[in-house]
Structure formats: C-alpha cells, structure tokens
C-alpha cells in the first residue's frame, strides 16, 4: 500500500533564519504588531509504495536525513499517511 510521507524541514533554532527575519519585518511593517516571529522552511511530499508502515517510516527518515535536510543546520519531521 502506498504512503504519502509529509516532510517538514526547518532551520535549527540556533541558526539565523534570514528569510524568516525578512518576513517578520515585513509583517510588522504591514501592521501585524502581534506577530512575534516568523521562520521559513520546506515542505516535501514523497509517495512511498511499501506494505509495512515501519518500512515506509524507515525509508522516509532515511531520505530526509540523506537528501532532504542538512542535519548540521536543519531539523525535519515526518508524518506518514496511508493512501486508500
């Protein structure tokens, strides 16, 4: 059964997010004074054709670590959804 791997990649909190700072500044200039901060990330969907959830999760984590994120600077989260 195929799964959709929904992967979110964000910069670690200790890394300066220049794009996020620019968005934060622009929002404040537009009058959104209650916005405290903004951070920019990536969202990727990958279809994984595996019968076992555990194997689909292993593959999703592996490709996230090896290709989709830079583990030195970024964190990722993985959510799997069964395609019916």
C-alpha positions in Angstrom: 0.0 0.0 0.0 1.4 3.4 -0.8 2.0 6.0 1.9 2.5 9.8 1.5 5.4 10.9 3.5 4.9 14.6 4.6 8.2 16.0 5.5 8.8 19.4 7.0 12.4 20.8 7.1 13.3 23.8 9.2 16.4 25.5 10.3 17.6 24.7 13.8 16.7 27.4 16.4 20.4 28.3 16.8 20.7 29.1 13.1 19.9 32.6 11.9 16.9 32.5 9.6 17.4 35.5 7.2 14.3 34.8 5.2 12.2 34.4 8.3 13.6 37.7 9.7 12.7 39.5 6.4 9.1 38.1 6.6 8.9 39.1 10.3 10.0 42.6 9.4 7.5 42.9 6.5 4.6 41.7 8.6 5.4 44.3 11.3 5.6 47.0 8.6 2.1 45.8 7.4 0.8 46.5 10.9 0.8 42.9 12.3 2.3 44.0 15.6 1.2 40.9 17.5 3.4 38.6 15.2 6.4 37.7 17.4 8.5 35.9 14.8 8.5 34.1 11.5 10.6 31.2 10.3 10.9 29.8 6.8 11.2 26.1 6.0 10.5 23.5 3.3 7.6 21.1 2.9 8.0 18.0 0.7 5.6 15.1 -0.1 7.0 11.8 -1.2 4.9 8.7 -2.2 6.4 5.5 -0.8 5.0 2.2 -2.1 5.5 -0.1 0.9 3.2 -2.6 2.6 4.6 -2.1 6.1 4.3 1.2 7.9 7.6 0.6 9.8 9.4 0.2 6.5 7.8 3.3 4.9 8.8 5.2 8.1 12.4 3.9 7.8 12.6 5.0 4.2 11.1 8.4 4.9 13.5 9.0 7.7 16.5 7.9 5.6 15.7 10.1 2.6 15.0 13.0 4.9 18.4 12.6 6.6 20.4 11.8 3.5 18.9 14.1 0.9 16.1 16.5 2.0 17.7 18.0 5.1 21.2 19.2 6.2 21.5 17.6 9.6 24.1 20.1 10.7 21.7 23.1 10.2 18.2 21.7 9.9 15.7 19.6 11.7 13.0 17.6 10.0 9.7 16.0 11.0 8.0 13.1 9.2 4.3 12.3 9.0 3.0 9.2 7.1 -0.5 9.0 5.6 -1.8 5.8 4.1 -3.3 6.4 0.6 -6.6 4.5 0.4 
